[in-house]
């Protein structure tokens, strides 16, 4: 793989990829709560053989849903006699922006019982017992945490690091937030969004923390780090990935040159 094969993502591509990550977290939360709703309608969990069962499962269907991140399709389970699980989606629609913010915040900043408990209670309704909320919240925490920290199973020879600003439409009080993003070009030749941290200032410590998280998830094989000229980023890369070479991103270099160049060249 030659260095020339790497194409730095555009700002719009970063936005699209981050939105895709967040949509995945929202889908996990909704489908898990829909599963809990169908459990109540049927009177048993999936594959459980219990006395007093109320109904039987009857597969699921895809339902389109408009979230603050864009369009999403979720699998809605249904029963033979009682219909499908719909209450969760109705509650979600009434508070979608607030719930999206809680879910995406948990994905980026780390899962907490407070954040996930808020989501669980909002989607399940106030009449649900505390023990049920506690049980479902714990399971939801685990699912979102697995998504957030999923292992990196291939080597990434090229690592691209950049700080940008993203429109935070999921947070009603914020117009945009800073984002630290990490992309890798894997052995498969494709570019992958590996990590994103929102709201953090671009400093050596923040970049070092992001790189350490990637190493903990199994980041290996990095030969070249492509980044802008930020001194703190370069120091963090040298500390976390001492064997990798550091290359100035040509996109950032071009922007910096054009920012200093005069609009028109004097005649004569």
Steps between C-alpha positions, in 0.01 A plus 500: 500500500657831393463823696324654202204264542382680811236768444429727795125517575319822418307687767172370357631142503597539866150628580342209314718238671446644849126514438512133398671408829237684700214350302640157589491588870143630472392185314649278771314690773165497319513135395596392848207688653266364231617154599411578859155618393430182302616299800216657699244437224600134465560433868842346441843585366636371173531119497357474854260215581285624787152434634242774457627620163259758354592480133756377247762696311444545130826635362560870437481765230709806413356838596639828368559766763615862476755584769694819566793326324304404190295206378527168681341158457434292809381140530158502672404163654138382486277232648246267345195645675596825672659690215840665514702697751413865433492682833877546513505670158215729599687615810818541299332729245381734774851543645732400215748789521544464877541123481737516202717741697511265799585196287769671291650659811526155656665366185764774483571576865442160656194320626356585841196368687362853523508554123363160410243506782360820352461332162345186649239682707407733213443213255338250736259736678458609858292198602794260465646371827839614628634145483409476131657839426816390682521170312437654157735792567783260588447306178481821295821626658677182400376513139598863444838445670572204272421719197719781635801281577477232233840340433702595193557166330733601217820701476479862384825606327373858453341707775343837426435741790315828474296748703191649344166655592173315460146633503356363824135493401434237766583752773241775487708751692819455295556603139826317444763316699864418448573142406822300503478225239721206414484312172702197401574343164495128567662205333177467302589828325193683632472803725328447837387748762664361815412751771343838566511720808264798522540819697865452592755771433780412259791444736777248547312340789174463305675344199704272726183378671337424163809309381518302823137400458578375149801303624286346774254387231780329308641760262809347334720533195503880474786605273394853411300762690351774281405818685511878492778706653360508855795461737300324771367244254850427371632454855213266587560293185871468574426391855224250423635373166879543515565265206272688258611781271312831513396669177343843455158474338523655152145634525584698815832608351327635188243685709773661708694608192192648334410685820837680486509558125373833358177492304665660200863526398625859445585587142851607399 
